Amino acid sequence: MAKKKSRLCPCGSAQKYNQCCGRYIDAGEIPATPEQLMRSRYTAYTLEDDTYILDTWDSSTRPASLSEENKLPVKWVALKVINSSVPAQNETIATVEFVARFKVNGKAEQKHECSEFIKEAGRWFYLKGKVE
């Protein structure tokens, strides 16, 4: 655990894990912005933390589980945030566009997505994504 806390966060922020996404994944802090949530979800994917991924997914679109048979051996390589909307105080929908690079069975791939987030009871949740 100490090694995870001292390394750089996988989300590409150039901060240490425990000062970045670890605050949300391990310490239970609530992400204040959709981009913070998206970065922490990416990091959770790198850590294979299905619980955090599901807990931050809006109940209206969340699957019952992240099915084991649909999981491929993925090695997440890098995240680049292209655009992140900054919602006004009273807005409840926001978007984050990103490119995530990864390898499946050693083959380089990337996912370009525009994710939609919804704010419910003062907390952001992943709603859905449109793959570009």
Summary of the structure (lengths in Angstrom):
residues: 132
radius of gyration: 14.4
end to end distance: 35.8
largest distance: 44.2
contacts: 367
relative contact order: 0.16
helix: 27%
strand: 37%
